[in-house]
């Protein structure tokens, strides 16, 4: 059954383990229901900056932005999602659609990739700052700890679009969430792995995030 919604700063990614469990205190930072809700909590970061930037502010978590069709390492394949976005995902991972999100899940470990298309406001970097403030204030991700927050960019159609990556751990899990503004749309490209497996998965997850094209 659907779990109660808890929406924070515009649902950028659902942030719950694919088995639907929330654990003590709940893992759902942006709505853990079948149809993720639209943003209900406005943040004050409401300016709508231009989507594109001439260059990224810093190096992305997994490397510099590349061209429209990046090559993929062995074990990843290009897939297309609703609205036409593309991303590289590991072979054998299970796909499902849930509300405004598309998931690919590793059947062996529960690690997953999520591309969420729920609108959110503001510059990606400032969006993550406000999202984090609310996560901490409401304690919706028990044990939340930020590891990094950087501005970056995503190249598509000859344009580098504004983006930002936030990396964090919570409740035995480790994730990176890339917020992207492109062509009037917003995306959150989220990868989540059991903390104990992060070192094994990191190279693959960096490739996954960097392969995303809006």
N, C-alpha and C positions, 0 to 999 in steps of 0.2 A: 504493500500500500504506500501511498504518497506520504512523505514526512512533512511536518510543518515547515513553512517557509521562514527564513530569517534573511532578509535582504539587506546588504550593506554596500553603499557606494556604487550602485549600479552593477548588476550581476556580471562580473568579468569572467569568472569561471566558477563552477558549482562547488568545487573543493570538497568532495566527499569520496570515500573509497568506493569503488564500483560495486561492492556487494551491498551498498546502501546503509551500512552500519555507521553510526555516528560516534559511538563511544561515549564515555562519561563527559557530559557538558556539551556534546555535539560538535562535529567537525564541520558542519555546513556553514560556510562563511557567506554565501550569497544566494542561498535558496536550495534546499534539498528536496525538491518535489518533481513530479513528472514533467510539469511545465514550469521551468524557472520563471519567477516573477520579474517584471520590469523593475527598474530602480524606484524605490519608494522613499529612500532617504537621500535628500539632496545634500551636497557637501560644501557648498560655497566655492568649490572649484568648478565653476560653471562656464567659464570662458570657452569658446570654441575656436582654438587656434587653427591656422592653416594646417592641413594634413601633412604637407610635405616639408622637408627640411633639406637644405643643400648638402649637408653632411651630417652623420650621426655625431652626437656629443661625445661618445666614448665607444670603446670597442665592445661589441655584444658579448654576452656570456659565452657563446660558442664560437665566436669568430666574426669577421667583418661581413657586412651585407654583400651578397653576390648578385648574379644576374637573375633573369626571370625563370630560368630552368636549371637550377643547380644540379650538378651531378651528384648521385647518391652512392655511398659505399655499399659493398655487398651486404645483403640482408635487409635492406630497405627498399621500398617501392613507392612510386608516386601514386597518390590517390586524390580524388576531387570531392569536395564537400558542397553542401547547399550554398547557393550564391556564387559558386565558381572558384572558391579558394582551393589551393593545392597544398599538399604537405607530404613528406616522406614518412612512412610508418613501417615498423618491422613486419617481416613476413610472418604469417600465422597468428597475428593479433586479431581479436574479435571486434568487429565494428557494431555500434548501435547508435541510434538517434534518440535523444531525450530532450524535448523542448527545443531550446535554442542552441543546444550543444550536440556535437558529434564526438563520440568516444571510440578509442581503440584500446583494448585491454589485453594484457599478457595473461593467458589462461594459467600459466605456471605460477606466477608470483602476485598477480593482482596489480602490478604496475600499470599505469595507464597514461594515455595522451588524450587531451580534451581541447577542442576548438569551440569556444563559446562566442556567439554572435549577439548577445544581449547588449543594447546600447549603454554607454556610460559617458560621463561628461569630462571635459577638461583635457589638458595635456597628459600624455601617458605617465610621465614621471610623477607629476603632482597627483594624478589619480591614485597611484599606488601609495603615495604618502598618506593621503586621506583615508584610503581603504585600511591601511595598517593602523592608523590611529583608532579607527572604529573597531577593528578586530581586537586590539588590546583592551580598549575600554569595555567592550561587551564580553570579552573572554570567550569568543566563539570558536577559537582554535586553541584548545588547551596545550600549553607548553610552547606556544608560538615563539620563534626566535628568528629574527632576520639575519641572513648571512650577507646579502649584497643587494644593492639597488643601483642600477645604471641606466642612463639614457643610451639609446642605440637607434638603428634605422633598419627598414626593410625595403630592399630595392625591387621595384616592379614597374614594368612599362617605361623604363627610363627615368623613373622618379624614386627618390629615397624617402619613404614615409616615416613619420615620427613613430617611435616605439620606446618602450622601457621594459627592462627585465627586473623582476624581484625574485630573489631566491631565499627560501626560508625552510625551517623544519617545524614540525608540530606533531605531538602525540605519536612518535615513532615513525614519522614519514618525512620525506624530503622532496621538495618541489621547486620548480622554476616556472614563473608565469610571465609571459611576454604580452604586454598590452600594445596594440597596434591601431593607429588611425590611418585609414586609407580610403580615398574616394567617397568620403562622407559616411563611411561605416567604421565600426569599432569591432575589434576582435581581442580575445584573450586566448593565447596558445599556452596551455598548461601541461606540464609533465609531472607525474608524481610516482615515487618509488619508495618501497620500504627503506627506512634509513640504513638498515644493515646491508642493503644491496646497492647503495648509491655509488660507491666507487666502481662497481662492476658496470652499472648502467650509464654513468655520466657521459662517456664518449658518444654512445648511441643517442641519448637524449639531447645533447648539444647539436648533433646532426639533424635530429627531428625538428627542433625549434628553428634552426637556421634554414631549413628547407621550406618553411611556410611562405607562401605567396598569396596575398589577398586577391 
